[in-house]
Amino acid sequence: MGLDYERELEEIRRRKLMELQQKAAQEQEAEASRKEEMIRQSILRRILTVEARQRLANLKMVRPDFAAQLETQLIQIAQQGLVKIPIDDDQLKEILKRLQEGKREIRIRRI
């Protein structure tokens, strides 16, 4: 009976240790994501005017995936020197128009 108890206790300890390790790894990933997002936002504050950041924030509420891609592209074009910094609202509108030109709009009409 003592041997079974020790095995069971060891199994519980092993599972608990695995849970703690997984939790620590998840916390590290979350912290890395937070740091990355802080860096992205810092860069965007430097390359966008207040109005352009507001437009981007509005877009992020409606289409978060598209806004994240746009943020990445804005950072890249700014780092490559392909656009005058700071990017104002009008420039951002032009960039958005160019991005939308490549996509076809699909409309469904009921007959």
N, C-alpha and C positions, 0 to 999 in steps of 0.2 A: 504494500500500500504506500509506503514512503517513497519508493522509486517512481510510481505513477504520479504522485503529488509533485515531486521534483521536476519531472518531465513537463508536466502541465504548467508549472510555475515558470520554467525556462521558456516554454513556448509563448506564454503571456508576455514575458519580458522582451523576447525577440520581436513580437508583433508591436509592442509599445515603442521599442527603439526604432523600428521601421516607420511607424507613424510619425514620430518626432523628426526623423530625417526627412521624410516627405514634406512635412509642414515647413521645416527650415528651408528646403529647396524652393518651395512655392513662395515663401516670404522673400527670398533672395531674388527670384524672378520678378516679383511684384515691385520690389525696390528698384531693380534695374530698369523696369518699364517706366516707373515714376521719374527716375533720373533722366532717361531718354526723352520723355515727354517735356520735362522742364527745359532741357537743352533746346528742343525743337521750338518751344514757345518763346524762349529767349531770342533765338535767331529770327523767328517771325516778327517779334516786336521790333527788331532792328531793321528788317527789310521791308516792312509794311507800314503804311500810315494808319492812323487810328480808324479812318473810314474803311480802309481795305480790310483791316483786322475784323471790324464789325461785320462786314459782308461775309468774310470767311467764317466767322462764328455763326452767323445765320445759316449759311450753307451747311455747316457742320451739324446743326440741329436737324435739318431736313434730310441730308444725305451724308452721314458720317464717313462712310467708306470712300466716297468720291472726294470729300474734303480732305481726308488723310492723304490720298494720292496727290491731290492738288498741293497740299503743304509740302510734300516731298519734292514735287516738281519745282515749286517756287524757291525752295532752298537750293536746289541744284542749279537752276538758271541764275540765281543771284551769286552763288559761289563761282560759277563759270564766267561771270561778268557779261551775260547775255542781255541783261536788262538794267536800266538805270535805277539806282536805289536812292530813296525809298520808293517802293512800288505804291502808287496811289490807287484810289478806287477806280478811276477810269482805265488805268493800265490793267488792273485785275479783271475788269469787265471784258477788255479785249482778249486777255488770256483765256477767260472762260468761254468767250465766243469761239475762239480758235479750237478749243478742246471739244466744244459741242458740234462744230462743223463736221467732224469725222464720224459722228454717230447719226444713224438714221432714226428718225422718229417713227414709231409704229403706233398707228391709231386703229382702234377696233370700232367699227360702226355696226350698229344693229339695224337690220333690215326688217 
